[in-house]
């Protein structure tokens, strides 16, 4: 089968399309014929040896897929060959097929397009875990989303609205802010041009957001934390800006606020039942028309390195996918 291989640590330009053996499922595993694979920021980091998980070389990047189960290993009872699934694979997704643990699969409704399903597991799973599971965001609260036009950011915007929160979207260009508004954000601003603290203070009448969804880091984390409401929850989701900020611990103290780590990959592995519960709620929201994942661009398998380069350059909005 064809797959994208990472044979040395480096940028997307080091990846190549290669012919590799078709993987065979072991006990408790299934093989998926991949219809689409999501492209995510951790994929950019993992090929550079900058992610929390560092696989052995060579490996196939790509952390989430959707497709059809074509082979089932010993001990698998709940998933049959022919089933449509979305799955967390960690690596192996930028290929024509991959093997995953059956516990990391969620069965898909027959009417859900595979390209939408491919983007649900990581970005939408992360946003659900952050907002629903870690922050316990409530109806009527105000949510500030940093990096709101990206895949995980737009998921947070839509999930926040599905929960019933008031959502403020912060993004890096006026066009991205407009996109966030079209995807349901109540308010939006360009944090590259506007002062974050002053704008958030104005948009919240001085009270601040109850929850900050921070997948950006860098120079934006501290002013966002300084803006947070009393007893607020600041979700540490990622560092798309590149720099991991050093936060003075007197800041959460002064606001009675909480800094909450969101490591979705470890959550999905340690708590697969809870993770599956989140995906089922997301699928229910889609069926009810309360959310609609945005797939903004599709790339052929051979163009997966370009997809990663576009994501690294922050040239992508919404979700981008690779279609083998």
N, C-alpha and C positions, 0 to 999 in steps of 0.2 A: 504494500500500500504506500501511498505518498504521504509525507509528513514534513513539517518544518523542523529542522534539527538545530539545536544549540550545541556546538562542539567546542566553543571557547567563550570565556566571559567577555562581554562587550555589548555594544549597542546593537540595534536591529540590523545594521548592515552586515553583521557577522553571521547572521542566520542564513541557512540555505534549504532549498527544497530537495528532498532525497527520497529514495525508495528504501523502506524499512520493512522488517517482517511483520505480518499481521499478529497482534498480541492475542494470547489465549487466556480466557478467564480461569482463575483458580477458585478454590472453595470460597463461597460467599461473594463471588464477583460476577459481573456481567460484562459482555462486550457490546458496545454501542456503535452502530453505524451512524456517523456524525452527519447531521443535516446542517448544523450551524454551531459556531463556537463564539462565545463572547470574548471581547478584547477589553482588558482591564489594566489599570495602572500597575498592580503587582506583577503583571507579565513583563512590563518594562523593567522593573527592578530586578526580577529574578534572573534575567539573562545577564545582568551586570554583577551578580553576586551581592546585591544590595538589599535583598528581601530577608525576612525573618527565617524563611525556609530556603535551604540551599541544596538542591538535588545534585547528584553526581553527574558529571559530564560523560557522554553526551545525553541530552534529554530533549523531549519535545515540549515546548511551552504551550500554554493555553489551559486555563483553570476551570472553565465551565463550558458545558456542551448541552445540546439537545439533539435527540435523534431517536432511532429505533433499536431496541434490544434485538441482537441477532444470535447471541449465544449466551448460555447460562451455566455457571459453575455449580459444583456440588453444594448442596445445602441451601440453595436459594429457593424459597417457596412462594414469596409474595409477588415476584415479577416473572412474567412469562416472555418467551421469545415473541417478538412482534409488538411488544408494548412500546408506546411512545413515552419517553422520559426526558426530564432535564436532570443534570447531575453535576456535582462538584467532583472534578478529577484532580485538581491541584496542578498537575502537569499532564501533557498528552493530548490536549484539546485541539491543537492546530495540526490535524491529521484527518485521514478518511475514517478512522475507527480508533477507539480507545477502550481500555479496560478500567472499570471502577468498582468499588465496593457497592454491593446492592443497597446497603444502608444509606449511601449518599445519593440515591436516586429518588425522584418524586414522579409519580405517574401524572401524565398530562391529560387534560380533556381533549377529545378528538377534534374540536373546532379551533384549538389554539395554534396559530402559525408557529412553525419551528423557529423562525428568526426572532420572534418576540420571546419565546421560551428560553432561547439560548442566553438572553441577557438577564434573566430573572435571578439566577442562583446567587451570584456574587454581589452585584451592585444592589439589587433589590433585597437580597438576603441581608446584606450589610446594613442597609437603611432600616429594614424592619427590626433587626437585632438591636441596633442603636436606639431607635426611637421607641419601639414597643417594649423591648425586653430590658434594656439597660436604663433608659431615661424614664420609662413609664409616662410618656407624653400623654397629656389628657386633653379632652375636648375643651376648647376655650382658652388654652394656653397659647402663648406666642413662641414661635420657633424661628430662629435665625439660622439660615443655611449658607455656609461659606462654600464657594466653588459650586454654586447651585446649578450651573448649566452643564456640568459633566454628567457622566452616567450615574454615578452614585448620588450626586447632588440633586439631579432631577427626580430620582427615585425618592429621595428624602422629601422633596417638595410635594410630590403626589401623595406619599404615605402620610405626611403631616396633614394634608387636606382631608384624606380619607378618615383620619382619626378625629378631625374636627378642630384642628388648631388653626390659628392665624399665622400665616407663613410669610416671612420676609426673606427674599432671595438676594444674596450678594454674589455678583459675578464680575468678570473682568472687562467686559465691553458693553456698550449700550445694546448691541444686537443680542448678546447673551442674556441681558436683563429682560429684553422684550420676549425672548424665547421662554424664559421662566414664567413670565406673566401669562403667556399663552398656555403654559402647562399647569396653571392654577395658582401661582403665587399671588398673594394679596397685595404685597408691596415688593419693590425691587430697587436696587441701586448698584452703581458701578463703583466697586471699592478700590479700583485703580485711580479714579478721578475724584471721588468724594471721601471726606474724612469719615472713617468707619464709626468712631465713637459718637461724633456729633449727629450723624445721620440716624444711627440706631436710637439715640436719645430722642430725636425728633419724632421718629416713626412709632415709638412706644410711649410717648408722653412722659419720658423721663424714668419709666419704671424698668426698662430693659427686658430682654427676652427670657422666658422661663428656661428655655433649652437652646443651646448653641450646638449645631451640627458642624464640626470642624474637620473637614477632610483635606485642608489646605496647609495649615501650619505656617511656618515662616513668620513674616512680620505682622500677620493678621490675627494670630492667636491671642496675643496679649491685649490689644484693644477690644477684641470681642469678649474676653473674660472680664475686663474692666467694665464692660457695658452690661453685664449679666444682671438679672433681677435677684433680689433677695431669695435665698434658697434655690438658686438656679442650678442647672446641670450642664456642664460643659463637656461635650462628647469628643474625645480624642480619637478620631477615625483614621487619619492619615496625614501625610506631609507632601502633598502634590507640589507645593512651592519649592520643595527641595531641602529646606533647612528645618531641623527639629528645634523648636523654640525652647529657650530656658525660661520657665515661668517662676516668678517669685511667689513663694507659698503664702505670703501675707495677703495676696489677692483673693483666693478663695476664702480665707479666714474672714476678711472684712465683709464679704457678702454672704457668709454662711453658705457658700456654694460648694458644689462637688465637682471634682475632675474625674471623669469616668472613662476608663479605657475601653475601646471597642476593637477586639481582635476577632473578627468574624470567622476566619479560617479555623482557629483553634476552637471556637464555640461550635462550629459545625461538626468538627471531629469528636469533641468531648460530649456534646449534647445533640446527637443526631435526631432524636425524637422532637426536641424543642425546635430545632432547625426546620424539620419537616412541617411542624405545626405552623411556623411562620410562612413557609412557601405555600401551604394550603390556604392560609388567610389571604395572601397576595393573589392567588388564583381565584379565590372567591370574589375579591374586589374587582378583578378584571371581568369576571362573569357578570357582575352587577353594574359594570360600566363606571365604577367609581375611580379607577385608575386606568391608564393606557400607556404602557411603556413606549418610549420614542426610540425607534431604530433610525438613526440619521444617515448611516452609510454602511454598505456591504462591500467586502473585499473578497476576491478569489483567494484560494489557499496560497498560491504562489506570491500573492501580494500581502501576506500577513506581516512581513517585516515593515512594509510601508504603513500598514495600519498602526503598528506599534510606534513608528516614528511620528506619525500624525498625532497620536495620543500623547507622546512625550513632549511634543511641541505645543500642546494645549490647543491644537487646531480642530479638535473634535468636540461636538456637542451631543448630548444624549448618549445613546448606546451605539457603538460600532461593532460589527460582527464579521467573522470570517466564514465563508460558505465553501466547503470542499467541493 
